[in-house]
Amino acid sequence: MAQKKNSKTHNKRDGRPAPVEHKNGKRAEAGPGAADSGPRFSMFTWLVVVALLGVWSSVAVFYFDIVDYDRVLGKLAAYDTDGDGDFDVEDAKVLLAAVPLPPLDDSHFVPDDPTEPGERYEEEPGSIDTTGVLVEESQPEETEGESGRYQTSSTLSAEAEAEEPPKAEPEPEPRTGSTQPTGSRQEADAAAEEAAEEQKEKAKKKKLKLLNKIDKSIKSEIDAAERLRRKGNLDVALKAFDSLVQQHPLSPRARYGKAQVQDDLAEKLRSNDLLQSAINTYGEAAELPGVTSDLLRAALRRRAERQQFLGRMRGSLATLQKLVDVFPDDVGLRNDLGVAHLLLGDNKGAKKVYEEVLAVAPSNGFAKVHYGFILKAENKIAESIPYLREGLESGEPGTDDGRFYFHLGDALQRVGDDSAYRWYERGHQRGHFASVWQRSLYNVEGLKAQPWWTPQETGYTDLVRMLERNWKTIRDEALAVMDRSRGRFLPEEENLREKGEWGQYTLWQQGKRVGSACQGVPKTCALMERFPETTGCKRGQIKFSVMQPGTHVWPHTGPTNCRLRMHLGLVIPAPGCRIRCTNQTREWEEGKVLIFDDSFEHEVWQEADGYRLIFIVDVWHPELSQYQRQTLSPI
């Protein structure tokens, strides 16, 4: 039986019976004294009424919604055996480092393949709908594209019929002989023009069409199942949608609803298998004949987002490519296709997509910041600046991202433009950076922040003492590796050097040993194994760093405020080797440890006659709890 809205039979405030609402929208008021106000009836009349009461009461149950179907069906939730479904968003931090999602917006699964090659890239807020709920979008009536960035909502109606565009109000004729000042008339004219423009924008809007003919025939059943889903009765909702799919296998909306429930259950149970089922069902809904374009768009968008979430980057790319093929005029979809290429580390493919977007929409801010980002990655520093700057200035959704402020400022610094710090300041004001100096993007709030630290301030005095006592052993092993095989010292690959040579030999990365690196320096590794604050630092490294004369490292910042960096001097030619952190410059000494927070801007010069060799040891920020150290995602 189709589920209908409940009619409450009592007024909660005063206990009086509430108006009964009929299907035609009219209300029959019933209250004290109502019997006295109408005509009196004969005994025969009342006998007839009593005789017919049995028949009419059964009709009333159906017609006037006396039964509270939601409450009855809600009792079936007792069969839910999956607990309260509480979930800690910290479980999703691995994904945040891999997908464009908001801050990071936190998600709820660990990707199946977090090591899949490709640039780590977070999802821009507001890109792909992360709720699985169909919402209204602004779309020009003459096309099915140009939806812009994706929107989210907590509402879902079975079908939103196209609204008739509102009629613009006629502008009032100016009064003859009016004494209104010229300035006031101009302001009034400007206001009228603005109102007219708003009316035009509203006229362009239409509501989504989600149901085809089959879906319309079972609209009430779809609504009932959807209410169950929204109320969290997921097991019952899944049975309801599954039943609809079996009875009406060609209903796209029923299948989409099933996918949504699977999606919700996957989040509740943290089940990648359930999420994969949802991905498959979204795809099935999009493939059905007669699916409306709006439902097709929504199903494939959600499918692409969830594929990205599971680390199925190539699958997501294929889904987004299909969307672009179906809706070729939708610039927003093309922008998301570019992001999918970036997630795969395919900068060349992303660049081609954004060039196509800018060819048809040259002022598109989202495409501009991403195109500038790619140019900078290609070391086309000067060329990247106008795209990054204009994209940020556009203020379009998806552009207000710390990475774009970060890279614009960095590019400006590299061409000697002091306006870099104005952009850093703007990024700080927008909440992306802790300060103009401290510009890391993966942070824990509330940690003590200062550029330089003493061993006593860190609390790691035993580690510092061990390093300084054993510095010659550590140095000799490093020199032996350098003599036997310079190939173990790999060139710095983060594009941080303006000039020169800089090689690194890494022992630990993200809290794990790197291959067989320790075989070359066994004594050093044995010493380090005693200090889990460094070997277990998932947001740091342990490595040797050799820098040749004539090297300059651009000002830069590390990715996170969750670590401190120790430098143990091993071979330090003097003079000419120095490091600046914020506005303080220091020099290394052989056998001594320098400690700084590399989330603050720092810069290095090597202008000595010989090579400089140091041992770099990252440690957890001392104020992080043990729980945080265990649960923070690797970087």
Residue, then its C-alpha position, 0 to 999 in steps of 0.5 A: m500500500a502506498q505510504k501517505k502523510n500522517s494526519k495528526t488527530h490532536n492539537k499538541r498545545d491545547g489537546r483539542p482535536a486538530p483540523v482533519e485535512h482532506k485530499n482536496g486540501k480543505r479542512a473540517e474543524a472539529g472542537p468543543g461545541a461543534a455538535d451544538s452548532g449543527p442541526r439535530f438529527s433523527m434517531f433513524t439517521w443515527l441508526v443509518v450512520v451506525a450501520l455504515l460506520g464499519v464500512w466507512s471506518s475501513v475507508a477512512v484508514f486508507y483515505f484519511d491516513i489514520v494509521d501512522y505508517d512511519r511509526v509502524l514500519g519504524k518498528l521493523a528497525a529492531y531487526d537492525t543488528d549493526g549497532d549504533g553505527d558510530f564512526d571516527v572521522e580520523d579513519a578517513k585521513v589517509l584519503l584526505a591526503a590522496v583525494p581532492l575531497p575539503p579538508l578536506d571534508d572527511s570521508h569514511f573509508v580507507p581506499d583499497d589501493p592508497t599506494e596507487p601511483g599519482e599525485r596526492y590531490e584533495e577533492e575541492p569542496g563542492s565538487i562531486d556530490t558527497t551526500g548521494v542526494l539528488v538536488e536542484e541545480s541551476q541550468p540554462e533552459e536551452t541546454e542540459g549542460e553548464s551546471g557548474r560545480y556540484q551542489t549538495s542538499s539534504t532533500l530529495s523529492a521523487e520528481a521536481e517538475a519544471e517550474e514556470p519562470p516567474k514573470a518580471e514585474p513591470e518597472p514603474e514609469p517615472r512620474t512627470g514633474s517628480t522632485q526626486p533628486t537625480g542621485s536617488r533616481q539613478e539609485a532607483d534605476a540601478a536597483a530596478e536593473e538589479a532586480a530585473e537581472e535577478q528575475k532573468e536568473k530565476a527564469k533560467k532555473k528549473k528543477l530536476k526531472l528525476l522520474n520517467k514514466i515507469d518511476k511516476s507510476i510507482k512514485s508513492e512507493i519510491d517516496a515511502a522507501e526514501r523516507l525510510r532511508r532518510k530516517g536511518n532505517l537502512d535495512v528496511a529501506l534496502k528491502a523496500f528498494d530491492s523489492l521495487v527493483q525486482q518488481h520494476p527492473l526498468s525503473p532508474r529511480a528505484r535502482y538509484g534509491k537502492a544504490q543510495v541505501q547501499d552507499d549509506l550502509a557502506e558508510k555506517l558499516r565501513s564496508n568497502d564491499l558494500l560501497q563497491s555494490a553501490i558503485n555497481t548499482y549507480g552504474e546500472a541505474a545510469e544504463l537503464p533505458g529511458v533514464t532522465s538526463d538529470l538522474l543519469r548525471a546524478a548517478l554517474r557523478r556519485r559513481a565517479e566520486r565513490q570510485q575515487f574514494l575507493g582508489r579506483m582512479r581509472g574507473s572514476l576517470a572512465t565514468l567522468q569521461k562518459l559524463v563529458d561525452v553525454f553532456p559535452d557542453d557542461v564545463g563543470l564536468r570537464n573540470d572534474l575530468g581534469v581533476a580525475h587526470l590529476l588524481l592519476g598523476d596524468n598532468k598531461g591529460a589534465k592540461k589538455v582538458y583545461e586547455e579545452v575548457l579555457a578555449v570555450a570559457p576563458s574566464n573560468g576560474f576553476a580551470k585557471v587555477h588548475y591550469g596554473f597549478i600544472l604549469k608550475a609543476e612543469n617549472k613554467i613559473a612565470e607562465s603559471i602566475p597569471y592563471l593562478r592569480e586570476g583563478l583565485e581572484s575569480g572567487e569561483p567555487g573550488t578555487d579557494d584552496g590553500r594549495f593555490y595560494f601556496h603555489l602562487g606565492d611560491a611562484l611570485q617568490r621565485v621571480g622576485d616579486d614581493s607581492a608573494y607575501r600579500w597572497y600568503e597573508r590572504g591565504h592566512q586570512r582565509g584560514h588556509f595557513a596558520s600564519v604568513w610564515q607557517r604555511s603547511l596544509y596538513n595540520v593538527e590545531g593547537l600545537k605549539a608553533q615556533p621556528w627554532w627549538t631546543p632539545q629541552e623544549t622538544g623533550y627528546t633530549d635522549l635522542v639528541r644526546m645519542l646523535e651527538r655522541n655517535w655522530k662520527t659513526i653515523r658520518d663514517e657509514a654515510l661516507a662509506v656509502m657515498d664512496r661505494s655507490r653515489g647512486r644511492f644518493l638520489p637527486e632531490e625531486e621536489n623542484l625546490r632547487e634554484k640551482g646546484e646539486w642535492g642528493q638524499y639517501t633515505l632510511w625511513q619514510q612514513g614510519k617504515r624502513v625503505g627497502s634495503a637501505c639500512q644494509g648500507v648503514p647498519k650501525t646507524c639504523a641500529l641506533m635509530e631503532r631505539f627511538p620510536e618517536t622518529t622511526g615511527c613518525k609517519r609524517g617524516q623521514i630519516k635520511f642523509s642529505v649531501m649538498q654540493p657547492g653552488t646550491h641554493v634551495w628556494p624558500h619553502t615549507g614542509p607539508t605538516n605541523c605534526r613533526l619537528r626536524m633535526h639536522l645533525g652536522l656530519v661534514i660542514p665546510a666553512p664558511g658558506c653553509r647556512i639555513r634560514c627559518t623565518n627571519q633567523t639564519r643559522e649554520w651547522e656544526e659538525g657533531k651538533v644538532l639543529i632543531f626547527d619546525d619545517s612547516f615554517e618557511h626556510e631556505v638553504w645556501q651552500e656556498a662553501d668549497g666542498y660538499r655539505l653532509i648532514f643527517i636529517v631526523d624527523v620526530w613527532h611534534p611533542e604535543l601530539s598524543q599517542y592516539q594521534r601518533q597512531t591514527l594520523s595518516p602518513i605523509 
